[in-house]
């Protein structure tokens, strides 16, 4: 079985380097194109089912892929993006300027960051890694697509590799790109970290 991890198509906030978190923004025109290209690639790959975050960018991307592949779709609330708390809606540059110490933690030791009203990276890891664990241990040969968000997919790759949370930013994806987890005998045996299907 292959588990494909797709980051949703681009939104205007992604383009502006503005943290979305759980804010429900929609895909922009580039994001829609990325999603159609991903759908074309995934149809050729033979994906059999889709698991998606409930947030709008992921759901819109999933709807486009579903229209092309006709795969059954399930929504899993555990796949929603990290809640950035008071940073939500701010650009990366403004966060760096206004919160330099916390921003340095987020960049270099993200597992230590604590923000008011925000989720911790460890908390998000716990809920997302449980999704991956249940998928890997399910007896199936059908390929699965997970459509989610930047932080979530990076954490899923961390879980797949058994990597510490301090390495999470090594596994960042561009919008419309996917990673592939190869599963054999209920174990992840290989990870292909990024395939830019949107460039096809």
N, C-alpha and C positions, 0 to 999 in steps of 0.2 A: 504494500500500500504506500502511496505517496500522500503526504499532507502538504498542501500548498498554502503558504501564508501571503496574502495579498494586502498591501496597504491601499486603502481607498484612493480614488482619484482626487486630484488637487481641488482645493477650495480657495476662495479669495483670501481667507486668513492664512492658509499655507503659503500662498504666494507672497503675502506681506510679512511672513515670518512672525505671525501672531499666534500665541498659544491658544488652542481651541479647548482642550480638555473635554468636558461634557457639553459644551455649547453646541447647539445643533445648527451649524452652518451647512450650506448646500454646495454641491460641486460647481465650479466655474466651467467655462467652455473647454478649457484644457483638460479639466478633470473628466468631463464627459467623453472627450476623445480618448483619453487614457483608458477609461473603463471599457469602451468599445473595442479597443485594441487588445486589452486583456481578455475580453470575452472571446475574441477570435482565437487567441492563442490557447485559451483553456478549452475551447471546443475541440481543437485539434488534439490537445493533451488527453481528452477523454475523462474529464472530471465528472463524478457521478452524483455528488451532493455538495451542498453549500451550507456552511454555518456562518452566521453574520452577527456583528455587533448591532444593537438596536438603534444606534445614533444615525442621523440622516446621511452623512457622507458615505458610510458603509452600506446603509440600506439602498441608497440610490445606485451605488456601484454594483451591488448585488442584483438589483432589479434589471440593470442593463445586461449583466452576465446571464441571468436567468432567461431573459428574452432570447439570447443567442443559443444557450445550451439546453434549456428546459429542465435543468436539474432541480430536484426538490430543495427547498430552502427552509432552514430552521434558524430562529433567532435565539441567541444566548446572551443574557444580560451581563454575564461575567466578562464579556469581551468589550464592554464599553471602555472608552479611553480613560486614562487617569484624570482625576479631578484636581486641577491645578490651584484650586482655592482662589486666593486674592491675585494670583498671577494670570488667571484666565482673561483673555482679551487683550493682554499686553504684548507688545512686540518684544522679541529677544533683546534688541538693543536697549529698549527702555528698562527692561528688567535688569540688565547688566549695569546700567547707569544708576538706577534707584536702589538696587539691592545687591551691591557688589559682593559681599561676603556669602550670602545665600546663593547667589548665582555661581560663585566659584565652587561651592559644595555641589550644586546641581551638575556642573560640568565634570568635576574631578572625583567626587565621592558621593554620587547621587543617593546611595543607600542610607546616608546619614541625614539627609535634608528633612526638616520638619517645618511645614508652613501652616499658619492658621487656616482652618477649614479645608485643607487639602489632604488628599490621600498620600500615604507614604508609599515608597517604591516597594517595600516588603509586603505591604498589604495588597497592592495590586498584583504582585508576583504570586501571592498565595491563591487569589481567585482565578488568575489566568492559567497558572500551571496545572490547576485541577482540571481545566478543560482539556489540556493536552494529554494529561495522564489518562483521562477517560477515553479519549480517542485512540490512543496507542494500545490500550489494553482491550479494546473492543475487537471481537473476532470478525474481521472483514477483509476483503481484498479490494473494495471499491475506493478509488481515490477521492479525497476530501479537500475542499477549498474552504479556508477560513478567511473571511474578509473583515479586517479590523483596522487598527490605528498604529501610528508610529511607535509609541511607547509600548503598547500591548504586543505587537509583533516582535519587537526587540526583546521583550521579556520572555516570550515563547521560545525564541531562539536560545536565550540564556538557559532556559529550562531544558531544552533539547540537548544542549552541549554540556550541561552540568556546570556552567560557568558562573562565577560570582557576580552579584548585582553591580559591583563596581565596574564591570566590563560592558554594561548594557549598551553604551553608545557606540561600541564597535559594531553593533548589529543593526544600526539604523537603516531604514529603507527609504528610497524616494517614493513619492506618490506614484501609484500605478505599477510598482515593481513587486515582485514576489520572491520568496525563498521557498526551497523545497526540502522537506524532511522525508528521508527514505526510511520506511519501517519494514522490518522483517522479524517474524516470530515475536511480535509484541515488544520490540525494542527499536529505538531510533539508531540506525547504523551509519547514517551519513546526513550531512547538512550542506546544502548549496545555498550560500548566504544571500545572494541577490541575482535575480534575472530581470533585466529591464524589458519586460514584454511591451511596455508602452512605446518603445523605440521601433517596434516591428512595423 
